[in-house]
Amino acid sequence: MRKPMTLTQKILAAHAIGHSRPWVEAGDVLRIKVDWTIASELAWNGMARTWELLGRPPVHDRERFYLAVDHTVDPVTLASDKRAQKLTQLSRDFAKESGIKHFYDANETILHTRFYRDLVQPGEVVLGADSHTSSHGGMGAFAIGLGGADITAAMVLGESWIEVPEAIAVDYTGELPFGIGGKDVILETLGKLGRNTVAMERSVEYRGEAVRKWSTDVRFTIANMTAELGGLNGIFEADEEVAAWLARRSSH
């Protein structure tokens, strides 16, 4: 027996460990495999304490934890402020000790941008210690921001527990006029739906005939601001546009 599922539910069902049926539904509490954990240096500042309390265990997969110095980046502050120096050095020291592959220092990248353009794949589960981890739903991943302790545990274990959220669909029609981008679309959507209303603690599936023409950057921007809607995650179907982007990525 099978049941219809949302995009988020399909991804969670595919990642579920020991689940007794081939489908999931809202309210199910699942143990899931996690493909990626991501954090900024600001998040790691809190995560480090959890890691210490756990006994400084090894990272589950050193190629699947992504850490970027993303918030503390002003060169003057980094050169003169002792607290900022201590904060960033904490991430550098962990990256060196743990041997993670994806560590980026101050002013090398923006936390979500590089991960989105270079690493994330459709259908993956991404847990991040940042509310805008939802950005990666633009590429068709289940991406959600959680607390630092949750991300630390997933970083160490390679798995986590998730309650399957309820879902809403936002359908777009028509074409975007010249000069109108993803930020304009999501701000208009926020204006119509309101913050923390129908999307509150739910999965938001962005769809409709209009989205087929939108670039992955437009989708990234809209999925990013799912946090402002109050949603847990936002997601677009991985269609021909995403396939074309992935093909260009792999050729570089």
TORBA-612173 format. One record per residue: residue number from 1; residue in three letters; x, y, z of N, C-alpha, C, O in turn. Coordinates in steps of 0.2 Angstrom, whole numbers. Each point is the difference from the previous one (the first is absolute). Example, Ala and Ser with C-alpha at 12.3 -4.5 7.8 and 13.67 -1.06 7.14 Angstrom:
REM TORBA-612173
<rec 1,'ALA',<66,-28,39>,<-4,6,0>,<4,6,0>,<5,-1,3>> <rec 2,'SER',<-7,6,-7>,<4,6,1>,<-4,5,3>,<3,6,1>> 
This chain:
REM TORBA-612173
<rec 1,'MET',<4,-6,0>,<-4,6,0>,<4,6,0>,<5,1,4>> <rec 2,'ARG',<-6,4,-8>,<3,6,0>,<-5,6,0>,<-6,-1,-1>> <rec 3,'LYS',<9,7,3>,<-4,6,1>,<3,6,-3>,<6,0,-1>> <rec 4,'PRO',<-10,5,-2>,<4,6,-3>,<4,3,5>,<-2,1,6>> <rec 5,'MET',<7,2,-8>,<5,4,5>,<2,6,-3>,<0,1,-6>> <rec 6,'THR',<1,4,10>,<3,6,-2>,<8,-1,-2>,<2,-5,1>> <rec 7,'LEU',<1,10,-4>,<7,-1,-2>,<4,-1,7>,<5,-5,0>> <rec 8,'THR',<-6,9,5>,<3,-1,6>,<-1,-7,3>,<5,-3,3>> <rec 9,'GLN',<-11,1,-3>,<-1,-7,3>,<3,-6,-4>,<3,-4,3>> <rec 10,'LYS',<-2,5,-10>,<3,-5,-4>,<8,0,2>,<2,-6,1>> <rec 11,'ILE',<1,12,0>,<7,0,2>,<1,-4,7>,<4,-3,1>> <rec 12,'LEU',<-9,5,4>,<1,-2,6>,<-1,-8,0>,<3,-4,4>> <rec 13,'ALA',<-8,2,-8>,<-2,-7,0>,<7,-4,-3>,<1,-6,3>> <rec 14,'ALA',<2,9,-8>,<6,-3,-3>,<6,-1,5>,<4,-4,0>> <rec 15,'HIS',<-4,9,5>,<5,0,5>,<-1,-3,7>,<4,0,4>> <rec 16,'ALA',<-11,-2,-3>,<-2,-3,6>,<4,-7,2>,<1,-4,-5>> <rec 17,'ILE',<1,4,11>,<3,-6,2>,<-5,-4,4>,<-3,2,5>> <rec 18,'GLY',<2,-9,-7>,<-4,-4,4>,<-8,2,0>,<-3,-2,5>> <rec 19,'HIS',<1,6,-10>,<-7,1,0>,<-4,-5,-3>,<2,-4,-4>> <rec 20,'SER',<-8,3,7>,<-4,-7,-1>,<-4,0,-6>,<-3,-5,-2>> <rec 21,'ARG',<3,11,-2>,<-4,0,-6>,<3,5,-5>,<4,4,1>> <rec 22,'PRO',<-6,-5,-8>,<4,3,-5>,<-2,8,-1>,<2,3,-4>> <rec 23,'TRP',<-7,-1,8>,<-2,7,0>,<1,3,7>,<0,-3,5>> <rec 24,'VAL',<0,10,-5>,<0,4,6>,<-6,5,0>,<-2,1,-6>> <rec 25,'GLU',<0,1,12>,<-5,5,0>,<1,5,5>,<4,-2,5>> <rec 26,'ALA',<-7,8,-5>,<1,5,5>,<-1,-3,7>,<-5,-4,1>> <rec 27,'GLY',<9,5,4>,<0,-2,7>,<4,-6,1>,<2,-2,6>> <rec 28,'ASP',<0,-2,-11>,<5,-5,1>,<7,2,2>,<2,6,-2>> <rec 29,'VAL',<0,-9,7>,<7,2,3>,<5,-6,-3>,<-1,-6,1>> <rec 30,'LEU',<6,9,-5>,<4,-5,-3>,<7,1,2>,<3,5,2>> <rec 31,'ARG',<1,-11,-2>,<7,0,0>,<3,0,-7>,<-2,-4,-4>> <rec 32,'ILE',<6,9,2>,<2,1,-7>,<7,1,-1>,<4,2,5>> <rec 33,'LYS',<-2,-5,-11>,<7,2,-2>,<1,7,-2>,<-5,3,-3>> <rec 34,'VAL',<10,0,5>,<2,7,-2>,<6,0,-5>,<5,-3,1>> <rec 35,'ASP',<-6,7,-6>,<5,0,-5>,<5,6,1>,<6,-1,-1>> <rec 36,'TRP',<-8,6,4>,<4,6,1>,<-2,3,7>,<-6,1,1>> <rec 37,'THR',<11,2,2>,<-1,4,6>,<4,6,-2>,<6,0,-2>> <rec 38,'ILE',<-9,6,4>,<4,7,-2>,<-1,5,6>,<-5,-1,3>> <rec 39,'ALA',<10,5,-3>,<0,5,6>,<5,6,-2>,<4,-1,-4>> <rec 40,'SER',<-6,6,7>,<5,6,0>,<4,0,6>,<-1,-4,5>> <rec 41,'GLU',<6,9,-5>,<5,0,6>,<-4,2,6>,<1,-1,6>> <rec 42,'LEU',<-7,5,-7>,<-4,3,6>,<-3,-6,3>,<-1,-1,6>> <rec 43,'ALA',<-2,-3,-10>,<-3,-6,2>,<4,-5,3>,<-1,-3,6>> <rec 44,'TRP',<7,2,-9>,<5,-5,3>,<2,3,7>,<2,-5,4>> <rec 45,'ASN',<-2,11,-2>,<2,2,6>,<-4,-3,6>,<2,-1,5>> <rec 46,'GLY',<-9,0,-7>,<-4,-4,5>,<1,-7,-1>,<-1,-4,5>> <rec 47,'MET',<1,2,-11>,<1,-8,-1>,<6,-3,3>,<0,-6,2>> <rec 48,'ALA',<5,10,-2>,<7,-2,3>,<-1,-3,7>,<3,-5,2>> <rec 49,'ARG',<-7,8,2>,<-2,-2,7>,<-3,-7,0>,<2,-4,4>> <rec 50,'THR',<-7,3,-8>,<-3,-6,-1>,<5,-5,-2>,<0,-6,3>> <rec 51,'TRP',<4,7,-8>,<5,-4,-2>,<5,-2,6>,<2,-6,0>> <rec 52,'GLU',<0,11,4>,<4,-2,5>,<-3,-4,5>,<3,-5,3>> <rec 53,'LEU',<-9,6,-1>,<-4,-4,5>,<-1,-7,-3>,<-1,-5,4>> <rec 54,'LEU',<1,4,-10>,<-1,-7,-3>,<7,-4,0>,<0,-5,-2>> <rec 55,'GLY',<5,9,4>,<7,-3,0>,<4,1,-6>,<5,-4,-2>> <rec 56,'ARG',<-7,9,-2>,<4,2,-6>,<0,-6,-5>,<6,-2,-2>> <rec 57,'PRO',<-11,-1,0>,<0,-6,-4>,<1,2,-7>,<0,6,-2>> <rec 58,'PRO',<2,-11,-3>,<2,2,-7>,<-7,1,-3>,<-5,-2,1>> <rec 59,'VAL',<6,6,-7>,<-5,2,-4>,<-2,-6,-4>,<4,-4,-2>> <rec 60,'HIS',<-11,2,1>,<-2,-6,-3>,<3,0,-7>,<2,-6,-2>> <rec 61,'ASP',<-2,11,-2>,<2,0,-7>,<4,7,-1>,<-3,5,0>> <rec 62,'ARG',<9,-5,0>,<4,6,0>,<-1,4,-7>,<2,6,0>> <rec 63,'GLU',<-5,-9,-5>,<-1,3,-6>,<-7,3,-1>,<-2,2,-5>> <rec 64,'ARG',<-2,-3,11>,<-7,2,0>,<-2,4,6>,<-6,1,1>> <rec 65,'PHE',<11,3,2>,<-1,5,4>,<3,6,-3>,<5,1,-2>> <rec 66,'TYR',<-10,4,1>,<2,7,-3>,<0,5,5>,<-5,2,3>> <rec 67,'LEU',<11,1,-2>,<1,6,5>,<3,6,-3>,<5,-1,-4>> <rec 68,'ALA',<-8,7,4>,<2,6,-3>,<0,5,5>,<-5,1,4>> <rec 69,'VAL',<11,3,-4>,<0,7,4>,<-4,5,-4>,<2,2,-5>> <rec 70,'ASP',<-8,-1,7>,<-5,3,-4>,<-3,7,3>,<-2,4,-3>> <rec 71,'HIS',<2,-4,10>,<-3,6,3>,<5,5,3>,<-1,6,0>> <rec 72,'THR',<7,-9,1>,<5,5,3>,<5,1,-5>,<5,-4,-1>> <rec 73,'VAL',<-6,9,-4>,<4,0,-6>,<3,7,-1>,<5,1,-4>> <rec 74,'ASP',<-6,4,8>,<2,7,-1>,<8,0,2>,<2,-2,5>> <rec 75,'PRO',<2,4,-10>,<7,-1,1>,<3,4,6>,<4,-2,3>> <rec 76,'VAL',<-7,8,-2>,<2,4,5>,<-1,-3,7>,<4,0,5>> <rec 77,'THR',<-10,-3,-4>,<-2,-3,6>,<4,-7,1>,<2,-1,5>> <rec 78,'LEU',<-1,-2,-11>,<5,-6,1>,<7,1,2>,<3,-4,3>> <rec 79,'ALA',<-1,10,-5>,<7,2,2>,<1,3,7>,<5,0,2>> <rec 80,'SER',<-11,3,0>,<1,3,7>,<-4,-2,6>,<1,2,5>> <rec 81,'ASP',<-6,-6,-7>,<-5,-2,5>,<2,-7,3>,<0,-5,-4>> <rec 82,'LYS',<2,5,10>,<2,-7,3>,<-6,-5,0>,<2,-6,-1>> <rec 83,'ARG',<-8,8,3>,<-5,-5,0>,<-2,-2,-7>,<-1,-6,-1>> <rec 84,'ALA',<2,10,-4>,<-1,-3,-7>,<5,-4,-2>,<-1,-6,-3>> <rec 85,'GLN',<7,7,5>,<6,-4,-2>,<-1,-7,4>,<2,-5,-3>> <rec 86,'LYS',<-4,5,9>,<-1,-6,4>,<-6,-4,-4>,<1,-7,0>> <rec 87,'LEU',<-6,10,-2>,<-6,-3,-3>,<2,-4,-6>,<-1,-6,-1>> <rec 88,'THR',<5,10,-4>,<2,-3,-6>,<5,-6,1>,<0,-5,-4>> <rec 89,'GLN',<5,6,9>,<5,-5,1>,<-3,-6,2>,<3,-5,-1>> <rec 90,'LEU',<-8,5,5>,<-4,-6,2>,<-2,-5,-6>,<1,-6,1>> <rec 91,'SER',<-3,9,-6>,<-2,-3,-6>,<6,-3,-3>,<0,-6,-3>> <rec 92,'ARG',<5,10,2>,<6,-2,-3>,<3,-6,3>,<3,-5,-3>> <rec 93,'ASP',<-2,6,10>,<3,-6,4>,<-4,-6,-1>,<3,-6,-1>> <rec 94,'PHE',<-10,6,1>,<-4,-6,-1>,<1,-3,-7>,<1,-6,-1>> <rec 95,'ALA',<-1,10,-4>,<1,-2,-7>,<6,-4,-1>,<1,-5,-3>> <rec 96,'LYS',<5,8,6>,<6,-3,0>,<0,-7,4>,<3,-5,-3>> <rec 97,'GLU',<-5,5,9>,<0,-6,4>,<-4,-5,-3>,<2,-6,0>> <rec 98,'SER',<-8,7,-3>,<-5,-5,-2>,<2,-2,-7>,<-2,-5,-2>> <rec 99,'GLY',<5,9,-2>,<2,-2,-7>,<-6,1,-5>,<0,-4,-5>> <rec 100,'ILE',<-4,8,7>,<-6,1,-5>,<2,3,-7>,<5,4,0>> <rec 101,'LYS',<-8,-6,-5>,<2,2,-7>,<-3,7,-1>,<4,4,-3>> <rec 102,'HIS',<-10,-2,5>,<-3,6,-2>,<0,5,6>,<-5,1,3>> <rec 103,'PHE',<11,2,-2>,<0,6,4>,<3,6,-4>,<4,0,-4>> <rec 104,'TYR',<-8,5,5>,<2,7,-3>,<0,5,5>,<-4,2,4>> <rec 105,'ASP',<10,2,-5>,<2,5,5>,<-4,7,-2>,<-4,0,-5>> <rec 106,'ALA',<5,5,9>,<-3,6,-1>,<1,3,-7>,<6,0,-2>> <rec 107,'ASN',<-11,2,-1>,<0,4,-6>,<2,-5,-6>,<2,2,-6>> <rec 108,'GLU',<-3,-9,7>,<1,-4,-6>,<-6,-2,-3>,<0,-1,-6>> <rec 109,'THR',<-6,1,10>,<-6,-1,-3>,<-6,2,4>,<2,3,6>> <rec 110,'ILE',<-8,-4,-8>,<-6,2,4>,<-2,-7,2>,<-1,-5,-4>> <rec 111,'LEU',<-1,4,10>,<-2,-7,3>,<-4,-4,-5>,<2,-5,-2>> <rec 112,'HIS',<-8,8,0>,<-5,-4,-4>,<2,0,-7>,<-2,-5,-4>> <rec 113,'THR',<5,10,1>,<1,1,-7>,<4,-6,-3>,<-2,-3,-5>> <rec 114,'ARG',<8,2,8>,<5,-5,-3>,<-3,-7,1>,<0,-4,-5>> <rec 115,'PHE',<-3,3,11>,<-3,-7,1>,<-6,-1,-6>,<0,-6,-2>> <rec 116,'TYR',<-4,11,1>,<-5,-1,-5>,<3,-1,-7>,<-3,-4,-4>> <rec 117,'ARG',<7,8,2>,<3,0,-7>,<5,-6,-1>,<0,-2,-6>> <rec 118,'ASP',<3,0,11>,<5,-5,-1>,<-1,-7,3>,<3,-5,-3>> <rec 119,'LEU',<-7,4,8>,<-1,-6,3>,<-6,-4,1>,<-1,-6,-2>> <rec 120,'VAL',<-5,10,3>,<-6,-3,2>,<-3,-3,-6>,<1,2,-6>> <rec 121,'GLN',<-4,-8,7>,<-3,-4,-6>,<-8,-1,2>,<-2,0,6>> <rec 122,'PRO',<-2,0,-11>,<-7,-1,1>,<-1,-7,4>,<3,-5,-1>> <rec 123,'GLY',<-8,5,5>,<-2,-6,4>,<4,-1,6>,<-1,-5,3>> <rec 124,'GLU',<6,9,-2>,<4,-1,6>,<-3,3,7>,<-5,5,-1>> <rec 125,'VAL',<7,-7,6>,<-2,3,7>,<6,4,3>,<5,-2,1>> <rec 126,'VAL',<-7,9,0>,<5,4,2>,<-2,3,6>,<-6,3,1>> <rec 127,'LEU',<9,-3,5>,<-1,3,6>,<5,5,2>,<6,-1,-1>> <rec 128,'GLY',<-8,7,2>,<4,6,1>,<-1,3,7>,<-6,1,2>> <rec 129,'ALA',<11,2,1>,<-1,4,6>,<-1,7,-2>,<3,5,3>> <rec 130,'ASP',<-8,-4,-7>,<-2,7,-3>,<-7,0,-3>,<-1,-5,-4>> <rec 131,'SER',<-3,10,6>,<-7,-1,-2>,<-1,1,-8>,<-5,-3,-3>> <rec 132,'HIS',<10,5,-1>,<0,1,-7>,<3,-6,-4>,<1,0,-6>> <rec 133,'THR',<0,-5,10>,<2,-7,-3>,<-6,-2,-5>,<2,-4,-5>> <rec 134,'SER',<-8,7,6>,<-5,-2,-5>,<2,2,-7>,<-4,-2,-5>> <rec 135,'SER',<9,6,4>,<2,3,-7>,<1,-6,-4>,<-2,0,-6>> <rec 136,'HIS',<4,-6,8>,<2,-5,-4>,<-6,-5,-3>,<1,-4,-4>> <rec 137,'GLY',<-7,6,7>,<-6,-3,-4>,<-1,3,-7>,<-4,-3,-3>> <rec 138,'GLY',<8,8,2>,<-1,3,-7>,<3,-5,-5>,<-1,0,-6>> <rec 139,'MET',<6,-5,8>,<3,-5,-4>,<-4,-6,1>,<2,-6,-3>> <rec 140,'GLY',<-7,6,7>,<-4,-7,0>,<2,-4,6>,<-1,-6,0>> <rec 141,'ALA',<5,9,5>,<2,-4,6>,<-5,2,6>,<-3,5,0>> <rec 142,'PHE',<3,-10,5>,<-4,2,6>,<6,3,4>,<4,-3,3>> <rec 143,'ALA',<-5,9,-1>,<5,4,3>,<-4,4,6>,<-4,4,-2>> <rec 144,'ILE',<7,-5,8>,<-4,3,6>,<5,3,5>,<6,-4,1>> <rec 145,'GLY',<-7,9,2>,<4,3,5>,<-2,-3,7>,<-6,0,2>> <rec 146,'LEU',<11,-2,2>,<-2,-3,7>,<5,3,5>,<4,4,-2>> <rec 147,'GLY',<-5,-5,8>,<5,2,5>,<7,-3,0>,<1,-5,-3>> <rec 148,'GLY',<4,9,6>,<6,-3,-1>,<2,-7,3>,<4,-3,-3>> <rec 149,'ALA',<-8,2,8>,<1,-7,3>,<-2,-5,-5>,<3,-6,0>> <rec 150,'ASP',<-9,7,-3>,<-2,-5,-5>,<4,-1,-6>,<1,-5,-2>> <rec 151,'ILE',<2,11,0>,<5,-1,-6>,<7,-3,3>,<2,-4,-4>> <rec 152,'THR',<0,5,10>,<6,-3,2>,<-1,-8,0>,<4,-4,-2>> <rec 153,'ALA',<-10,2,5>,<-2,-7,0>,<0,-3,-7>,<3,-6,-1>> <rec 154,'ALA',<-6,9,-3>,<0,-3,-7>,<6,0,-3>,<2,-4,-4>> <rec 155,'MET',<3,9,5>,<6,0,-3>,<4,-6,3>,<4,-2,-4>> <rec 156,'VAL',<-5,0,10>,<4,-5,3>,<-3,-7,-2>,<4,-5,-1>> <rec 157,'LEU',<-11,5,0>,<-3,-7,-1>,<-2,-1,-7>,<0,-6,-2>> <rec 158,'GLY',<0,11,-2>,<-3,-1,-7>,<-7,-1,0>,<-2,-2,-6>> <rec 159,'GLU',<-2,3,11>,<-7,-1,0>,<-3,5,5>,<3,3,4>> <rec 160,'SER',<-10,-3,-4>,<-4,4,4>,<-7,-2,1>,<-2,-5,-3>> <rec 161,'TRP',<-2,8,7>,<-7,-1,1>,<-4,6,-3>,<2,6,2>> <rec 162,'ILE',<-7,-7,-6>,<-4,5,-3>,<-7,-2,1>,<-2,-6,-1>> <rec 163,'GLU',<-2,11,3>,<-8,-1,-1>,<-2,3,-6>,<1,5,-2>> <rec 164,'VAL',<-4,-10,-2>,<-2,2,-7>,<-5,6,1>,<-5,0,3>> <rec 165,'PRO',<6,6,-6>,<-4,6,0>,<-6,-1,-4>,<-1,-3,-5>> <rec 166,'GLU',<-5,7,7>,<-5,1,-5>,<3,5,-5>,<5,2,0>> <rec 167,'ALA',<-9,-2,-6>,<2,4,-6>,<-5,4,-3>,<-6,-1,1>> <rec 168,'ILE',<8,7,-4>,<-4,4,-4>,<3,0,-7>,<6,0,0>> <rec 169,'ALA',<-10,2,-5>,<3,1,-7>,<-1,8,-1>,<-6,2,1>> <rec 170,'VAL',<11,1,-4>,<-1,6,-3>,<1,0,-7>,<5,-2,-3>> <rec 171,'ASP',<-10,3,-1>,<0,0,-8>,<1,6,-3>,<-4,5,2>> <rec 172,'TYR',<8,-4,-7>,<2,6,-3>,<-2,-1,-8>,<1,-5,-3>> <rec 173,'THR',<-4,10,1>,<-2,0,-7>,<2,6,-4>,<2,5,4>> <rec 174,'GLY',<-2,-5,-11>,<3,6,-3>,<7,1,-1>,<4,-5,1>> <rec 175,'GLU',<-2,11,-3>,<8,1,-1>,<2,6,4>,<-4,5,1>> <rec 176,'LEU',<10,-5,1>,<3,5,3>,<2,6,-4>,<3,-1,-5>> <rec 177,'PRO',<-5,7,6>,<2,6,-4>,<7,1,0>,<3,-2,5>> <rec 178,'PHE',<0,5,-10>,<7,2,0>,<2,3,6>,<-4,5,2>> <rec 179,'GLY',<9,-7,1>,<3,4,6>,<-3,-3,7>,<2,2,5>> <rec 180,'ILE',<-7,-7,-5>,<-3,-2,6>,<4,-7,1>,<0,-4,-4>> <rec 181,'GLY',<2,3,10>,<4,-6,2>,<-3,-4,6>,<-6,2,2>> <rec 182,'GLY',<9,-7,0>,<-2,-4,6>,<-2,4,6>,<-5,-2,3>> <rec 183,'LYS',<9,7,-1>,<-1,4,6>,<-7,3,-1>,<-4,1,5>> <rec 184,'ASP',<2,2,-11>,<-6,3,-1>,<-6,-5,1>,<-5,2,3>> <rec 185,'VAL',<6,-8,-6>,<-5,-5,1>,<-1,-2,7>,<-6,0,2>> <rec 186,'ILE',<11,-1,2>,<-1,-3,6>,<-3,6,5>,<-4,-1,5>> <rec 187,'LEU',<6,7,-6>,<-3,6,4>,<-7,1,-2>,<-4,1,5>> <rec 188,'GLU',<2,-2,-11>,<-7,0,-2>,<-4,-6,3>,<-6,1,2>> <rec 189,'THR',<9,-6,-2>,<-3,-6,3>,<-1,1,8>,<-5,-2,3>> <rec 190,'LEU',<10,5,0>,<0,1,7>,<-6,5,1>,<-4,0,5>> <rec 191,'GLY',<3,5,-9>,<-5,5,1>,<-7,-3,-1>,<-4,2,4>> <rec 192,'LYS',<3,-7,-8>,<-6,-3,-1>,<-2,-5,5>,<-5,0,3>> <rec 193,'LEU',<10,-4,-1>,<-1,-5,5>,<1,2,7>,<-3,-3,5>> <rec 194,'GLY',<8,7,-4>,<1,3,7>,<6,-5,3>,<0,-6,-1>> <rec 195,'ARG',<3,9,6>,<5,-4,4>,<-3,-4,5>,<-4,2,4>> <rec 196,'ASN',<7,-8,-3>,<-2,-5,5>,<-8,-1,0>,<-3,0,5>> <rec 197,'THR',<0,-1,-11>,<-7,-1,0>,<-1,-7,-3>,<2,-5,3>> <rec 198,'VAL',<-4,4,-10>,<-1,-7,-2>,<6,-4,-1>,<0,-6,0>> <rec 199,'ALA',<6,9,-1>,<6,-3,-1>,<4,-2,7>,<5,-4,0>> <rec 200,'MET',<-8,6,6>,<3,-1,6>,<2,-7,2>,<-5,-4,0>> <rec 201,'GLU',<11,2,1>,<2,-6,1>,<-2,-6,-5>,<-1,-6,2>> <rec 202,'ARG',<0,8,-8>,<-1,-4,-5>,<5,0,-6>,<4,4,0>> <rec 203,'SER',<-5,-10,-4>,<4,0,-6>,<-4,4,-5>,<-6,0,-1>> <rec 204,'VAL',<10,4,-3>,<-3,4,-5>,<3,-2,-7>,<6,0,-2>> <rec 205,'GLU',<-11,-3,-2>,<2,-2,-7>,<-2,5,-5>,<-6,2,-1>> <rec 206,'TYR',<11,1,-2>,<-1,5,-5>,<0,-3,-7>,<4,-4,-2>> <rec 207,'ARG',<-10,5,-1>,<-1,-3,-7>,<-4,4,-4>,<-2,6,1>> <rec 208,'GLY',<-1,-9,-7>,<-4,4,-5>,<4,1,-6>,<6,-1,-1>> <rec 209,'GLU',<-10,2,-5>,<3,1,-6>,<6,5,-1>,<4,0,-4>> <rec 210,'ALA',<-5,5,8>,<5,6,0>,<7,-2,2>,<5,2,-3>> <rec 211,'VAL',<-4,-7,8>,<6,-1,3>,<5,-4,-5>,<6,0,1>> <rec 212,'ARG',<-9,-3,-6>,<4,-4,-5>,<5,5,-3>,<5,-2,-3>> <rec 213,'LYS',<-7,8,2>,<4,5,-3>,<5,4,4>,<4,4,-2>> <rec 214,'TRP',<-4,-6,9>,<4,4,4>,<7,-3,1>,<1,-6,0>> <rec 215,'SER',<4,10,0>,<7,-3,1>,<1,-3,7>,<-4,1,5>> <rec 216,'THR',<9,-4,-4>,<1,-3,7>,<2,5,5>,<-2,0,6>> <rec 217,'ASP',<5,6,-8>,<1,6,4>,<-7,3,3>,<0,1,6>> <rec 218,'VAL',<-5,-1,-11>,<-6,3,2>,<-3,-5,6>,<-3,2,5>> <rec 219,'ARG',<3,-8,-7>,<-2,-5,5>,<3,0,7>,<-3,-1,5>> <rec 220,'PHE',<10,2,-6>,<4,0,6>,<-3,6,5>,<-1,-1,6>> <rec 221,'THR',<0,6,-9>,<-2,6,4>,<-7,-1,3>,<-1,2,6>> <rec 222,'ILE',<-3,-5,-10>,<-7,-1,3>,<0,-5,5>,<-3,1,6>> <rec 223,'ALA',<7,-7,-7>,<0,-5,5>,<4,3,7>,<-2,-2,5>> <rec 224,'ASN',<7,6,-6>,<4,3,5>,<-5,4,5>,<0,-1,6>> <rec 225,'MET',<-5,4,-9>,<-4,4,4>,<-7,-3,3>,<-4,3,2>> <rec 226,'THR',<4,-10,-3>,<-5,-4,3>,<0,1,8>,<-5,0,3>> <rec 227,'ALA',<11,2,-1>,<1,1,7>,<-4,6,2>,<-3,0,6>> <rec 228,'GLU',<3,5,-10>,<-4,6,2>,<-8,-2,-1>,<-4,4,4>> <rec 229,'LEU',<2,-8,-8>,<-7,-3,0>,<-2,-3,6>,<-6,-1,2>> <rec 230,'GLY',<11,-2,2>,<-1,-4,6>,<0,-7,-2>,<-1,-5,5>> <rec 231,'GLY',<3,3,-11>,<0,-7,-2>,<6,-4,3>,<5,3,1>> <rec 232,'LEU',<-5,-9,-1>,<6,-4,2>,<4,-1,-5>,<6,0,0>> <rec 233,'ASN',<-8,-2,-6>,<4,0,-6>,<-4,2,-6>,<-6,-1,0>> <rec 234,'GLY',<9,3,-5>,<-3,1,-7>,<3,-4,-5>,<6,-2,0>> <rec 235,'ILE',<-10,0,-5>,<3,-5,-5>,<-3,1,-7>,<-6,2,0>> <rec 236,'PHE',<10,-2,-5>,<-2,0,-7>,<2,-7,-3>,<4,-3,2>> <rec 237,'GLU',<-8,1,-7>,<1,-6,-3>,<7,1,-4>,<1,5,-3>> <rec 238,'ALA',<3,-10,3>,<6,0,-4>,<-2,-2,-7>,<-1,-6,-2>> <rec 239,'ASP',<1,11,-3>,<-3,-1,-7>,<6,1,-5>,<6,-1,2>> <rec 240,'GLU',<-8,2,-8>,<5,1,-5>,<5,6,1>,<6,-1,-1>> <rec 241,'GLU',<-8,6,4>,<4,6,2>,<5,-2,5>,<6,2,-1>> <rec 242,'VAL',<-8,-6,6>,<5,-3,5>,<5,-4,-3>,<6,0,1>> <rec 243,'ALA',<-8,-5,-6>,<4,-5,-3>,<5,4,-4>,<6,-2,-1>> <rec 244,'ALA',<-8,8,-3>,<5,3,-4>,<5,4,5>,<6,0,-2>> <rec 245,'TRP',<-8,2,7>,<5,3,5>,<5,-5,2>,<6,1,1>> <rec 246,'LEU',<-8,-7,1>,<4,-5,3>,<5,-2,-6>,<6,-2,2>> <rec 247,'ALA',<-9,2,-8>,<5,-2,-6>,<5,5,-1>,<6,-2,-1>> <rec 248,'ARG',<-7,8,2>,<5,6,-1>,<5,-1,6>,<6,1,-1>> <rec 249,'ARG',<-9,-2,7>,<4,-1,6>,<6,-6,-1>,<5,1,2>> <rec 250,'SER',<-8,-6,-4>,<5,-6,-1>,<5,1,-5>,<5,-4,0>> <rec 251,'SER',<-6,8,-5>,<4,1,-6>,<6,5,2>,<5,1,-3>> <rec 252,'HIS',<-6,2,9>,<6,5,2>,<5,-3,4>,<5,3,3>> 
